[in-house]
Amino acid sequence: MPENQNIEWKESWRDEYLKWICGFANAHGGKIYIGVNDSGNVVGLSDSKKLMEDIPNKIIDILGIGCDVNLLKKNGKEYIEIIVDSSTYPVNYKGEYHYRYGSTMKRLVGA
């Protein structure tokens, strides 16, 4: 299953991925998988326990929304699924608004 309007794969976590969560929330929702490469193969995470604590807290503290964050396992490798629901109000990341278009994320500018 390739990346698309509702699915994004990342090999490791970076706080800048909060922009993607913001973009999904402002669009139609979606899922981000951490520990999965661009081909959709699970590569695993070495720090999944810490990320399972950090990611939900950052989403709430920085974006002001709640998301389901699940620890999954495939072939003995752990990865994280973040399920983002579409928001009923505009969500911003540090004062910027983002939106998911197809398999890309764009910063919204203007009124």
C-alpha positions as CSV (number, residue, x, y, z in Angstrom):
1,M,0.0,0.0,0.0
2,P,1.7,3.2,-1.1
3,E,1.7,6.6,0.6
4,N,-1.5,8.5,-0.3
5,Q,-3.9,11.1,0.9
6,N,-4.4,9.3,4.2
7,I,-1.1,7.4,4.8
8,E,2.4,8.6,5.5
9,W,5.5,6.4,6.4
10,K,8.5,7.6,8.3
11,E,11.5,5.5,9.3
12,S,12.1,7.4,12.6
13,W,10.4,10.2,14.6
14,R,11.2,13.8,14.2
15,D,9.3,16.6,16.0
16,E,8.7,18.3,12.6
17,Y,6.3,15.4,11.8
18,L,3.8,17.2,14.0
19,K,3.3,19.3,10.8
20,W,2.0,16.1,9.1
21,I,-0.3,15.4,12.0
22,C,-1.6,19.0,11.7
23,G,-2.1,18.6,8.0
24,F,-4.1,15.4,8.4
25,A,-6.2,17.0,11.1
26,N,-7.0,19.9,8.8
27,A,-7.8,17.6,5.9
28,H,-9.7,14.3,6.0
29,G,-7.6,12.6,8.7
30,G,-5.1,9.9,8.2
31,K,-2.4,7.6,9.6
32,I,1.3,8.0,10.1
33,Y,3.5,5.0,10.6
34,I,6.8,5.5,12.4
35,G,9.4,2.8,11.8
36,V,8.3,2.0,8.2
37,N,10.3,2.9,5.2
38,D,9.1,4.5,1.9
39,S,8.4,1.1,0.4
40,G,6.1,0.2,3.3
41,N,8.4,-2.3,4.9
42,V,8.7,-2.3,8.7
43,V,12.3,-1.3,9.7
44,G,11.5,-1.1,13.4
45,L,12.3,1.4,16.2
46,S,14.9,1.1,18.9
47,D,13.2,3.7,21.2
48,S,9.5,2.7,20.8
49,K,8.8,2.8,24.6
50,K,10.0,6.4,24.9
51,L,8.2,7.5,21.7
52,M,5.0,6.0,23.0
53,E,5.2,8.4,25.9
54,D,6.6,11.4,24.0
55,I,4.5,11.5,20.9
56,P,1.0,11.7,22.5
57,N,2.2,14.4,24.9
58,K,3.7,16.5,22.0
59,I,0.6,16.1,20.0
60,I,-1.6,17.4,22.8
61,D,0.8,20.1,24.1
62,I,1.8,21.5,20.7
63,L,-1.3,20.9,18.5
64,G,-4.0,20.8,21.2
65,I,-5.6,17.6,19.7
66,G,-5.7,14.0,20.8
67,C,-4.7,11.1,18.5
68,D,-4.6,7.4,18.9
69,V,-1.0,6.2,19.2
70,N,-0.6,2.5,18.9
71,L,2.5,0.3,19.3
72,L,2.4,-2.5,16.6
73,K,4.7,-5.4,15.9
74,K,5.6,-7.2,12.7
75,N,8.2,-9.8,12.2
76,G,9.6,-9.1,15.6
77,K,10.0,-5.3,14.8
78,E,8.1,-2.6,16.7
79,Y,6.6,0.4,14.9
80,I,4.1,3.1,15.8
81,E,0.8,3.9,14.2
82,I,-0.6,7.4,14.8
83,I,-4.3,7.8,13.8
84,V,-5.3,11.4,13.2
85,D,-9.0,12.2,12.9
86,S,-10.2,15.1,10.8
87,S,-10.7,18.2,13.1
88,T,-13.8,20.2,13.3
89,Y,-11.7,23.4,13.8
90,P,-8.4,24.6,12.2
91,V,-5.4,23.1,13.9
92,N,-2.1,25.0,13.8
93,Y,1.5,24.0,14.4
94,K,3.4,26.8,16.0
95,G,1.1,29.4,14.4
96,E,1.3,27.7,10.9
97,Y,-1.6,25.9,9.3
98,H,-0.9,22.8,7.2
99,Y,-3.1,20.7,4.9
100,R,-2.7,17.2,3.4
101,Y,-3.0,17.2,-0.4
102,G,-2.6,13.8,-2.0
103,S,0.7,12.4,-0.7
104,T,2.1,15.8,0.1
105,M,1.7,18.3,2.9
106,K,1.4,22.0,2.2
107,R,1.6,25.1,4.5
108,L,-1.5,27.2,4.1
109,V,-0.9,31.0,3.6
110,G,-3.3,33.9,3.2
111,A,-6.6,34.7,5.0
